[in-house]
Amino acid sequence: MLRRGEYLLLTGGAVLLVLLSFCNIGLYYGNRSLQNDVTSRSQYIQASVQLQGLYQEMVKALADLSVRNSGDPELKDLLSRHGFNVVADRPAPGASQKGAR
């Protein structure tokens, strides 16, 4: 038979192992939740990278339309709210003079 001290030591160890098992289960599910979050963000980033070319073409087309429509203020305002500054290309200072020579 076990002595009282051995019994208490083994019982305390068993209780500690059960508590650690529950902690392990909780950490597992918490980690799994974070992994799912990281995976979904990674998929969003990958989709954004794939669409980046399309977005650039859309912004360029809107900027070109704004310039063609005599600097459409509403379109320029829309682009500037999203961080794009539209400036019409001006001919270089000597560009028109080169053709006259």
PyMOL commands that set and color helices and strands:
alter all, ss='L'
color gray80, all
select helices_A, chain A and resi 4-68+73-81+95-100
alter helices_A, ss='H'
color red, helices_A
deselect
rebuild
show_as cartoon
